[in-house]
Amino acid sequence: MDPRRLALIRSGGTGHGRISVGSGYLIAPRLVLTARHVLENRDTGVLWPVITVRVGHHHDNEATRVTAELLWAHPDGLDVALLRIDREIVLPGSVRWGRPAGIAPLPYEGLGYPWAAKGGSRDPEHMRGVLPVLSGGKDCYVLDQGPAPAPRSDGGNAWGGASGAAIFCGGHLVGVVTEEDLAYGARRLIALPVFSFAGDGGFVSHFEEATGKSPEVTAIGGTLPKAGPATERSHAERELEKLLAPLFPYPTARVDHARALARELGYEAEGYEPSAADLVALLMAHPRALASLGEALASSAQGVVRDALTHLFARARAFDCGLLLSVNEYEDLLGLLRLVCAEQPALLSQAAVEALRYLVLPEVLTRPRLGEDDLCSVVEGLEDLADSECVPEGTPPVPALLRLVEYVGAAVGDGLGDALRSWSGTTAGRLGIHAGALGERRADAARWAKRPVVTVSRVVMELEQDDAGDDRYRTRILLVRDDGSCRVLKEAESVSKTPQEAASSLREAVFAAGQEPGHGNHVPWVTVVVDRVGLHLTVDEWEPGAPDDLVPAWPIGAEYRVSLSCPELSDQRAEREGDQERRWKNGRASVLVTSRASGDARQLVNLLKTKHRDTARVILHGPADERRSSLLTCLALGVPVVLWDRDATSYEDAGRLEKLAPADDLEGLPERVRGFRSGSAACSGERRAQPSLVWEPEGRLPRSESLQLTDPWRGTHAS
């Protein structure tokens, strides 16, 4: 990495308005490598017309300021670009391209201009940390930061501006920073690998024209870590060396185990003869090294050695030296959980709510269902947590992860369940967990799996207008069960949503409801909780988008029994809930259909306080302004069911609702409305009624926590 090649990129319009800031790296005298989104207007996706580049680091010389233009972007849409600057900047040396090989984590470094480092001007940050080859997807690198900023309190990206930074391992450029992983609290970045674009014909052509040679990508392996001078070792390193001493009374045993561990971690271990301090350096370099070493020792450990091993694991956790699981334990568990997700994608989240009800769950476990790509976050998110229940004195706490595995194993039955319990038992034995403590968790899991079935009665989507735009909303979704309990479904980010995105979240929630025990095959009932303004939203017409190219997108009101609820009015009029309860009890068979004779607000109030004092259902007709006033009057006086045609313009349109048989049996009304909406979706060219239905459930709906938090909706790019 050459600091003189560092580039600060500013993109914007022709005036003095908003700009985009990012990082880059000079790979040839007139070529700068960066991330493509650094050059885009985030609101429109259009490239900014003006690009300026400052090349150089203040530590060496005065930076060179040039203008630039986009020369190349990846044809398949990868987030990478080449800029051509308006004059040559000739520097000694050349760029070497690399690709991490093996499975050993690699130290990395880079230079960029993150938001967290900005003062009066953008200052460079020497980024450094570890690239864990086994983490991340096949088309990205994970970068675990050493020095890392605190997450921004305003919801922005602390690493904003670092996008486009070149990442180096062993002196080879291996990737380009593209994103900040918000789930890791500004401690993790995502980089696009060099190998994903260095073979593109356009990139190769421009690089060859500029340098006279092709970008050859070299495999880079990890170098076995060595201990530094004793005076420079941390307290944790010195303590770990003491804890290891009782496990290896003979140096040859230590060397043999260290070599085996190095090979397991992906290093070339021929001739490796580490000292005790070198072994500690190896254990500190890989988050799963200590657990992997313990796994090898635990199979034959007895007596004093077994006690020393248990003490080692406990103290290492206190010093934050490595993760809970070994490489083998981690891979074996992921393999088993993949089978679980393939069969029951909602089970992990369901089991976590019950098994770990007193813990703050990782965000991923609050989603309606999980896929294979979520499992690493599940496991890593739970590795640092204990299940918070009692254990025999002097024994380690039971990890939350093992408790969850026991619950999942109990729920999936024999076969896969036996494999999960076997994994849990073996891992608990390696950690020195008391058999009785694990047995209690296993018994709890068995009782939970045999619990009486309490079905989900409805899905509740709380909807609130977002400040980000007129047609954007914040949502929170609950699954409400027959016994009044509820389960809150969350997402990785509380971003504001378009109607389509909100409908997609609802579809995920309905799927989760369908996975609950005893759900059956009935059409789901969705209650959309709104404020008084939201009563006039066309929520039932929102479409989540087609799941495939076989079935067209379909409105949620035609897919589910969608009705509205406005509990805000109960907060403003205390007697409303009592009125609702009375009307549900006494007035199910009674219907009030408004007409010109009852259109005046005072006349409507008179009817609802006398002749229709117990009526549970009102059918509203008339012009829109009159209906709006009448709707609030009905709801404030405790009418639990109100139906109206939001497209009606006068009382002459009253007949359009007759196809729903609005005055027929009350219990069948939501399904008749759904059927009518489905018919309207099938005949979109016809002018038909657009029914809105308020249905306040008997008994107050459970309310989730406040919807105050909101995050930026423009994505998670680091710039």
Secondary structure, 3 states (H helix, E strand, C coil): CCHHHEEEEEEECCCCCCEEEEEEEEEECCEEEECHHHHECCCCCCECCEEEEEECCCCCCCCEEEEEEEEEECCCCCCCEEEEECCCCCCCCCCCEEEECCCCCEEEEEEECCHHHCCCCCCCEEEEEEECCCCCCCCCEEEEECCCCCCCCCCCCCCCCCCCCEEEECCEEEEEEEEECHHHCCCEEEEEEHHHCCCCHHHHHHHHHHHCCCCCEEEECCCCCCCCCHHHCCHHHHHHHHHHHHHCCCHHHHHHHHHHHHHHCCCCCCCCCCCHHHHHHHHHHCCCHHHHHHHHHHCCCCHHHHHHHHHHHHHHHHCCCCCCCCHHHHHHHHHHHHHHHHHCCCHHHHHHHHHCCCCCCCHHHHCCCCCHHHHHHHHHHHCCCECCCCCCCCCCCCEHHHHHHHHHHHHHCCCHHHHHHHHHHHHHHHHCCCHHHHHHHHHHHHHHHCCCCCCEEEEEEEEEECCCCCCCEEEEEEEEECCCCEEEECCCCCECECHHHHHHHHHHHHHHHHHCCCCCCCCCEEEEECCCHHHHCCHHHCCCCCCCCCCCCCCHHHHCEEEEECCHHHHHCCCHHHHHHHHHHHCCCCEEECCHHHCCHHHHHHHHHCCCCCCCEEEECCCHHHHHHHHHHHHHCCCCEEEEECCCCCHHHHHHHHHHCCCCCCCCHHHHHHHHHHHHHHCCCCCCCCEEEEECCCCCCCCCCCCCCCECCCCCECC
